[in-house]
Amino acid sequence: MMVSALIERELSTDTFPIRHGVFVAVVGPSGAGKDTVIGYAKARFADESRLEFVRRVITRPSDAASEDHDTLADAAFAEAEADGAFAIAWEAHGLRYGIPADVDWSVANGQVAVANVSRSIIPALRDRYANLAVVEITATPEILAERLAMRGRESRGEVLARLARSTSVALSGPDVTSIDNSGTREIAGERFAEVLRKAMAFSDLSSMI
């Protein structure tokens, strides 16, 4: 049996949502710089054992211009999902994305898990984790368009369509923090670092209850 399936079976004896730790869900439109902000925090907290920066599984080859992730073909992804390999999975822009199931174990044991996710799965994450912090990384429309154009992956029409989709799901609630990444990465990075410090402090207190 896969390790992820064993984790799922062990956790199933407890009632969801999973408690003790914190799941930090980083969301935002393409071009907002989510990976840049996460990368800043990862370097900032390189020696922090309470933080887990989640390595996603995506049905897209990894390259130097994108995040460091694990890759599965569509069929292999579907098989892994059926075997319980993911805590949660979703589809966006013609790709499949998965968060490995061992994240559940990390959160249940008091760690702070940080992952780049889709806005569309926030309701599911709120059901799954008792302590969820949503961090929305934003930037001005002009900067978003410029960053997407610089990637060279899409036509102008595809860029405009992607930007339109990014505003189709509104986020609200006391667990949502918005960070403008239109300026230098240090400004947004330090704001994100403060969110993570608060999450770690909360996790420390929650695990003592």
Secondary structure as the mmCIF struct_conf table of DSSP 4:
data_model
#
loop_
_struct_conf.conf_type_id
_struct_conf.id
_struct_conf.beg_label_comp_id
_struct_conf.beg_label_asym_id
_struct_conf.beg_label_seq_id
_struct_conf.end_label_comp_id
_struct_conf.end_label_asym_id
_struct_conf.end_label_seq_id
HELX_RH_AL_P HELX_RH_AL_P1 VAL A 3 LEU A 11
TURN_TY1_P TURN_TY1_P1 SER A 12 THR A 13
BEND BEND1 ASP A 14 ASP A 14
HELX_LH_PP_P HELX_LH_PP_P1 THR A 15 THR A 15
BEND BEND2 PHE A 16 PRO A 17
STRN STRN1 ILE A 18 ILE A 18
BEND BEND3 HIS A 20 GLY A 21
STRN STRN2 VAL A 22 VAL A 27
TURN_TY1_P TURN_TY1_P2 SER A 30 GLY A 31
BEND BEND4 ALA A 32 ALA A 32
HELX_RH_AL_P HELX_RH_AL_P2 LYS A 34 ARG A 44
TURN_TY1_P TURN_TY1_P3 PHE A 45 ASP A 47
TURN_TY1_P TURN_TY1_P4 SER A 49 ARG A 50
STRN STRN3 LEU A 51 PHE A 53
STRN STRN4 VAL A 57 ILE A 58
BEND BEND5 THR A 59 ARG A 60
TURN_TY1_P TURN_TY1_P5 ALA A 64 ALA A 65
BEND BEND6 SER A 66 SER A 66
STRN STRN5 ASP A 70 THR A 71
HELX_RH_AL_P HELX_RH_AL_P3 ASP A 74 ALA A 82
TURN_TY1_P TURN_TY1_P6 ASP A 83 GLY A 84
STRN STRN6 PHE A 86 ALA A 92
TURN_TY1_P TURN_TY1_P7 HIS A 93 GLY A 94
STRN STRN7 LEU A 95 PRO A 100
TURN_TY1_P TURN_TY1_P8 ALA A 101 ALA A 101
HELX_RH_AL_P HELX_RH_AL_P4 ASP A 102 ALA A 108
TURN_TY1_P TURN_TY1_P9 ASN A 109 GLY A 110
STRN STRN8 VAL A 112 ASN A 116
HELX_RH_3T_P HELX_RH_3T_P1 ARG A 119 ILE A 121
HELX_RH_AL_P HELX_RH_AL_P5 ILE A 122 ARG A 128
STRN STRN9 TYR A 129 TYR A 129
BEND BEND7 ALA A 130 ASN A 131
STRN STRN10 LEU A 132 THR A 138
HELX_RH_AL_P HELX_RH_AL_P6 PRO A 141 ARG A 151
TURN_TY1_P TURN_TY1_P10 GLY A 152 GLY A 152
BEND BEND8 ARG A 153 GLU A 154
HELX_RH_AL_P HELX_RH_AL_P7 ARG A 156 SER A 166
TURN_TY1_P TURN_TY1_P11 THR A 167 THR A 167
BEND BEND9 SER A 168 VAL A 169
BEND BEND10 GLY A 173 GLY A 173
TURN_TY1_P TURN_TY1_P12 PRO A 174 ASP A 175
STRN STRN11 VAL A 176 ASP A 180
BEND BEND11 SER A 182 GLY A 183
HELX_RH_AL_P HELX_RH_AL_P8 ARG A 185 SER A 206
TURN_TY1_P TURN_TY1_P13 SER A 207 MET A 208
#
